[in-house]
Amino acid sequence: MRSNAVESAVLDIDWAAQTVLPIEFQGRELQLEARAYQGKDPQDQAMALINRATNGQSAATPLVRVHSGCVTGDIFHSLRCDCYKQLQSALEKIVDTPNGILIYLPSHEGRGIGLVNKIKAYALQDKGVDTVDANVQIGAPIDARDYTLAADILFDLGFPEIKLLTNNPAKIEALRAYGIKVIEQVPVVTEPCAHNRRYLETKRQRMAHKL
């Protein structure tokens, strides 16, 4: 467990690059600060997109989304999950708050089991198996995500205290275990569809998500 007094100089990360990233979002052109990070393992990488106020409110407790990368959802807008809708909802809140941060974790694909295993699990779900049991049947963890890098990024940015956009209590506890003080859980509300209704129900019933 990390202390809130930890200095970024001793964190297990490399702040590899920084730029200004212009994005188009809901018809608006926005300029966000982008930082790329790398953990001890070169494959453990993340991006932080930061929206800072220019009116003196940048010291406000930041609103943070720690988003697990999802190729099928975030890029191809798969209806089997709610990842794309959660990402868009989180971005909407982040760009409209004085101090907002999106931490994007590509290594969290498929709750940390990777793209190939996720598609294997999808094949089992096609046969009626829910998302939890599908992971078990292919010999993968139910949830293999690790939040060390996300916590280290928040310390590096100088934000050991946050408001977190999530429905997942395990994510809150994981960040707290690394010394991040989550003072508020902000729900991410999305509308279910026929393709992801069981997926969301499984998250609620078997993984204690606040849906």
C-alpha positions in Angstrom: 0.0 0.0 0.0 1.3 3.5 -0.9 1.2 6.4 1.4 -0.5 9.7 0.4 2.9 11.3 1.0 4.6 9.3 -1.7 6.7 11.3 -4.1 6.3 10.7 -7.8 10.1 10.3 -8.1 9.9 7.0 -6.4 6.9 5.6 -8.2 7.2 2.6 -10.5 6.4 4.5 -13.6 8.0 6.5 -16.4 6.3 9.6 -17.6 7.3 8.9 -21.2 5.7 11.7 -23.2 3.4 14.7 -23.1 1.5 16.7 -25.7 -1.6 18.6 -26.3 -4.3 16.5 -28.0 -7.0 18.1 -30.0 -10.2 16.0 -30.1 -13.6 16.2 -31.6 -16.3 15.5 -29.0 -20.0 16.0 -29.5 -19.4 18.5 -32.2 -16.9 20.5 -30.2 -13.2 20.8 -30.8 -11.4 20.4 -27.5 -7.7 20.7 -26.4 -6.7 18.2 -23.7 -3.4 17.6 -22.1 -2.2 14.1 -22.9 0.4 12.2 -21.0 1.6 8.7 -21.8 2.9 6.5 -19.0 4.8 3.2 -18.8 5.1 0.9 -15.8 7.9 -1.5 -15.0 6.8 -3.8 -17.7 7.1 -2.0 -21.1 3.7 -3.5 -22.1 2.0 -1.9 -19.1 1.1 1.5 -20.6 -1.5 4.1 -20.1 -2.7 7.5 -21.2 -4.0 10.3 -19.1 -6.2 12.9 -20.7 -6.4 16.0 -18.5 -8.9 18.8 -18.7 -7.6 21.7 -16.5 -9.6 24.9 -15.9 -7.9 28.2 -16.7 -10.1 30.2 -14.3 -8.4 29.4 -11.1 -10.5 26.3 -10.3 -7.8 23.7 -11.3 -7.1 23.0 -7.6 -10.6 21.5 -7.2 -10.8 17.8 -6.4 -10.6 16.2 -9.8 -13.3 14.1 -11.3 -11.5 10.9 -12.6 -12.5 8.0 -14.8 -10.1 5.0 -14.8 -11.3 3.3 -18.0 -10.4 -0.3 -18.9 -9.5 -0.5 -22.6 -12.0 -2.3 -24.8 -11.2 -2.7 -28.5 -14.6 -4.2 -29.3 -16.5 -1.5 -27.4 -14.4 1.6 -27.5 -13.4 1.3 -31.1 -16.1 -0.8 -32.8 -19.0 0.2 -30.5 -19.9 -3.4 -29.7 -23.3 -3.7 -28.1 -22.3 -6.7 -26.0 -20.9 -4.4 -23.4 -21.5 -0.8 -22.2 -17.8 0.2 -22.4 -18.3 2.7 -25.3 -21.3 4.3 -23.6 -19.4 4.5 -20.3 -16.4 6.1 -22.0 -18.6 8.7 -23.8 -20.6 9.5 -20.6 -17.3 9.9 -18.6 -15.8 12.2 -21.2 -18.9 14.3 -21.2 -18.5 14.9 -17.5 -14.7 15.3 -17.6 -14.7 18.0 -20.3 -17.4 19.9 -18.5 -15.8 20.0 -15.1 -13.0 22.4 -14.0 -10.6 19.6 -13.2 -11.2 16.2 -15.0 -9.0 13.3 -15.8 -9.5 10.2 -17.9 -6.9 7.4 -17.4 -7.1 4.9 -20.2 -5.6 1.5 -19.5 -5.2 -0.7 -22.7 -3.8 -3.6 -20.7 -7.2 -4.0 -19.0 -8.8 -5.5 -22.1 -11.4 -8.1 -21.2 -11.1 -7.2 -17.5 -7.4 -7.9 -17.8 -7.4 -11.3 -19.6 -6.6 -9.9 -23.0 -8.3 -9.7 -26.4 -7.9 -13.3 -27.5 -9.2 -14.7 -24.2 -12.1 -12.2 -24.3 -13.2 -13.5 -27.7 -12.9 -17.1 -26.4 -15.2 -16.1 -23.5 -17.6 -14.4 -25.9 -17.9 -17.7 -27.8 -19.0 -19.4 -24.5 -21.4 -16.6 -23.8 -23.0 -17.3 -27.2 -23.9 -20.7 -25.8 -25.6 -19.2 -22.7 -22.7 -18.9 -20.2 -22.5 -15.6 -18.3 -19.4 -13.5 -18.3 -18.1 -14.7 -14.9 -18.4 -18.4 -15.7 -17.1 -18.0 -19.2 -13.8 -16.7 -17.8 -13.6 -19.5 -15.4 -14.3 -22.1 -18.1 -11.4 -20.8 -20.3 -9.1 -20.9 -17.2 -8.9 -17.1 -16.8 -9.4 -15.0 -13.7 -12.9 -13.4 -13.3 -11.2 -10.1 -13.1 -7.4 -9.7 -13.6 -7.1 -6.0 -13.6 -4.4 -4.3 -11.6 -4.7 -0.6 -10.7 -1.1 0.1 -9.6 -0.3 2.1 -12.7 -3.5 4.2 -12.3 -2.8 5.0 -8.7 0.8 5.9 -9.6 -0.4 8.3 -12.4 -2.7 10.0 -9.9 0.2 10.5 -7.5 2.3 11.8 -10.4 -0.3 14.3 -11.3 -0.6 15.4 -7.7 -4.1 14.1 -7.0 -4.1 11.6 -4.1 -7.7 12.7 -3.5 -10.4 12.2 -6.2 -14.0 11.8 -7.1 -14.2 8.6 -9.1 -16.6 7.9 -12.0 -17.4 4.2 -11.6 -20.1 1.7 -10.8 -17.5 -0.8 -9.6 -16.8 -0.9 -5.8 -13.8 -3.2 -6.4 -12.1 -0.4 -8.4 -12.6 2.0 -5.5 -11.2 -0.4 -3.0 -8.2 -1.2 -5.3 -7.3 2.5 -5.6 -7.7 3.0 -1.9 -5.4 0.1 -1.2 -2.7 2.1 -3.1 -3.3 5.2 -1.0 -5.7 7.1 -3.3 -8.5 8.7 -1.3 -11.8 8.3 -3.1 -14.0 10.9 -1.5 -17.0 10.3 -3.8 -18.3 7.7 -6.2 -20.0 9.2 -9.2 -22.1 6.6 -11.1 -21.9 6.1 -14.8 -25.4 5.6 -16.1 -26.0 3.9 -19.4 -29.1 2.5 -21.0 -29.0 -1.3 -21.5 -29.9 -2.9 -24.8 -31.0 -6.4 -25.8 -27.4 -7.4 -26.5 -25.9 -6.4 -23.1 -28.8 -6.7 -20.7 -27.5 -10.1 -19.3 -23.9 -8.7 -19.2 -25.0 -5.8 -17.1 -27.2 -8.0 -14.9 -24.2 -10.3 -14.2 -22.1 -7.3 -13.2 -24.8 -6.3 -10.8 -25.6 -9.7 -9.3 -22.2 -11.4 -9.3 -19.7 -8.6 -9.2 -21.6 -6.1 -7.0 -21.6 -3.3 -9.5 -23.9 -0.4 -8.5 -26.2 -0.5 -11.5 
